[in-house]
């Protein structure tokens, strides 16, 4: 980067920290104009916003997503800049960009800025709540047995340390009503229950829970709730105030398709004083803002949270509802084509769209899921996951033709 260009870039960053980021310039190809959900040509153009090799199909959004080119290039731009000037003076620019990211992220999830913090991932956010709450012998915490490891084992570890009790709830694999998913939580409540925590969407089955109904039921009984939104943020429209949860955790590298090493931690303002900080880095101070009080974690990649506005703007440009409907369309098509062309396939995930989110997990009788998932990649270039079977989680960078290619691969592997 030439000196004049470098000076201009620094001036641009400094201006952004004070006045807000300008609208990003989308790379490679212009963002197409929205037509309607059934226009496959529109989604083919959206796929061009991502740099995925032609011989690869990414269907692992439940674990890690590629980012659109605008985010990828922003990260390169910021990383190159900070590696040239690591001074405190220059890095102060990124503190301003972090504030911009917090403001936009809070609006995106329906929280106040003071209620939101940026961690490093969902696991860290879950751990901050589990380790930060004052629980004691005699207290009870209700968890869903399908919670992610970071929202299951952490509570059992803390229970052994502090003496409280963990109560596991089982749910029907193929529910026919919301009430069937709500009743087991309500029946597990006792006068000792302090918290209910559950994955909004299970990474183990793809089952979607009625988060709002569970949170409102708990709220009416004076019970706190922690919703693990790792599989819902970016896939569905989230408003934590409307949901009624006490705490919400998520990551930006999954369905949000954002930069790596960013987690979301929401704490309702009335419960802020209930959480003790578990990591205190340089510059920490007592504060009534979640990010300043709980998320001062020491040295970290400052360029990563600075790129969050670009992915949030991307979501708004495509349309959050359009994204959700597209993910449902892709999964519905996937299930229908599998039923038609691979009748022996068994679904771990409910077939009903309202209960299955963006994840479809299948098994093939007599076939090892781990070997099947590996063959998907080595033979057909399909990125999936071995999670309770073969887990497929398509996103907006996939087309219906991609889904058909995946079905063809499964058909071949099923023989």
Secondary structure as GFF3:
##gff-version 3
##sequence-region A 1 415
A	DSSP	alpha_helix	3	19	.	.	.	ID=ss1
A	DSSP	alpha_helix	40	47	.	.	.	ID=ss2
A	DSSP	beta_strand	57	58	.	.	.	ID=ss3
A	DSSP	alpha_helix	69	84	.	.	.	ID=ss4
A	DSSP	alpha_helix	88	109	.	.	.	ID=ss5
A	DSSP	three_ten_helix	113	115	.	.	.	ID=ss6
A	DSSP	beta_strand	116	119	.	.	.	ID=ss7
A	DSSP	alpha_helix	122	132	.	.	.	ID=ss8
A	DSSP	beta_strand	140	144	.	.	.	ID=ss9
A	DSSP	three_ten_helix	149	151	.	.	.	ID=ss10
A	DSSP	alpha_helix	153	162	.	.	.	ID=ss11
A	DSSP	beta_strand	165	169	.	.	.	ID=ss12
A	DSSP	alpha_helix	178	188	.	.	.	ID=ss13
A	DSSP	beta_strand	193	199	.	.	.	ID=ss14
A	DSSP	alpha_helix	211	220	.	.	.	ID=ss15
A	DSSP	beta_strand	224	228	.	.	.	ID=ss16
A	DSSP	alpha_helix	240	243	.	.	.	ID=ss17
A	DSSP	beta_strand	247	251	.	.	.	ID=ss18
A	DSSP	beta_strand	263	267	.	.	.	ID=ss19
A	DSSP	three_ten_helix	269	274	.	.	.	ID=ss20
A	DSSP	alpha_helix	290	294	.	.	.	ID=ss21
A	DSSP	alpha_helix	302	306	.	.	.	ID=ss22
A	DSSP	alpha_helix	308	318	.	.	.	ID=ss23
A	DSSP	alpha_helix	320	341	.	.	.	ID=ss24
A	DSSP	beta_strand	345	347	.	.	.	ID=ss25
A	DSSP	three_ten_helix	353	355	.	.	.	ID=ss26
A	DSSP	beta_strand	360	364	.	.	.	ID=ss27
A	DSSP	alpha_helix	369	380	.	.	.	ID=ss28
A	DSSP	beta_strand	382	383	.	.	.	ID=ss29
A	DSSP	beta_strand	385	386	.	.	.	ID=ss30
A	DSSP	beta_strand	390	392	.	.	.	ID=ss31
A	DSSP	alpha_helix	400	413	.	.	.	ID=ss32
###
